[in-house]
Amino acid sequence: MDDAALIGALSSSRQAEACRLTGEVVRRGLNAAVPALEGLCRRFKGFELRATIPEQQAALEALAALGGRDAAAAVSRMLATGVVQGPGLSTALDAAARLGCRLPPDSVLIWMRHDEPEVRAAACRCARSSAQTVALLRELMGDLHDEVAEAAALALGHMGRDEARPNLLRMLGNNPTQEVVEAIAGVATNDDIVVLGRLAVARPDLADAVIEALAAIDTPRATAAANTARKRLGR
């Protein structure tokens, strides 16, 4: 079907069909479908609160994958008006984090205290720096659920908060990822710069992220570590 027909079909799609259609929207990079994707989510407002609604999940993931100002505005509106509830809320907050949505701070604080750990973790990724937010993130670094504790540490690292450094170093040692590398750049010491330089050589799949993080640190030692990593990698 052509683009117009594809967008039109979204309005009445169900489950497996919705997943197929939203996947095609993303494949085509069809930003004109944003209103239809938002409409697909809104069709199920007030529905099942005990399980994720597949149609909403597919639409939210498509919005996050499409990116852009319109998609971010759509997700922000839906969160503000309670379109997505229950377990699906974590998917909406994940989309908001990926899109860089600026959500109301009071709402984010509420979601950071949500009963479901998936929602708390996703809300941490949407947090913006404030006295209340930092205090709650510090508390959540001690959450019994690893995903929440790690999301809180990542958020604090991006805010440049030194208290996140021990947690981030532990995460870097146990399971280094691009997200951890980017977060630790905001709180890295000279010793951490050495660790990052070694990681770039040991994990070529993370080398680009590490070198970019070292460049963001913007100190002579970080620049030297990045140059050494490039040489050892033959770049």
Helices and strands as residue ranges (DSSP letters): H 3-10, H 15-28, G 31-33, H 34-42, H 54-66, H 69-80, H 88-99, H 105-112, H 117-125, H 131-140, H 146-158, G 162-164, H 165-174, H 178-184, H 190-202, G 204-206, H 207-217, H 220-232
